[in-house]
Amino acid sequence: MTLSFYLATKNQNKVSEIQDILKNTGILVKPAPDNIVFPEETGNSFEENALIKARHLKNFVSTEPVAGEDSGLVVEKLGGLPGVISARFAGEPADDSKNIEKLLDLLSPCKDIKERKAKFITIAALIIDGEEKIFKGEVNGFITFVARGTNGFGYDPVFEIPGIGRTFAELTMEEKNRISHRAIAFRKLADYLLKR
């Protein structure tokens, strides 16, 4: 029997990325059915938002496992912002380049890279057989002074990984998927499914 779960997102980038992360596990990642409209993410934490999405999707695919995912950037100097509003940081409609512009503008007084500490966090919330399980992935880094690289999405062009000296957007998809926050969270989820 093939192990699989539905992913509670309309973001095709996320679906592709998670499919790629789990491609060698034998676990099938299925996009949410087209007709589903997800509710607003009103949670105060990544966990709450991931569960809002997973629980909503569970209403439509009651017999199969579902996973909700919420990710964001947490910047120390900004008191944890953009945090749960990472995707909507610069307001609606959501726009990656405007979000990055706002972030760099707010950090412009910080001239030393050490003052620009940040971390990417992913929470994957799995609902299976009536149980809810939470898996967390976290990667520490720094916010660059300018955007670099053309791969990835979101804040990838301004998130530099220490020791590598490149942003997520300067890595290939394969390189990113070995070390990213999303990869860490979803590998934990995959391990759980495989060991059940």
Secondary structure, 3 states (H helix, E strand, C coil): CCCEEEECCCCHHHHHHHHHHCCCCCCEEEECCCCCCCCCCCCCCHHHHHHHHHHHHHCCCCCCCEEEEEEEEEEHHHCCCEHHHHHHCCCCCCCHHHHHHHHHHHCCCCCCHHHHEEEEEEEEEEEECCEEEEEEEEEEEEECCCCCCCCCCCCHHHEEECCCCEEHHHCCHHHHHHHCHHHHHHHHHHHHHHHC
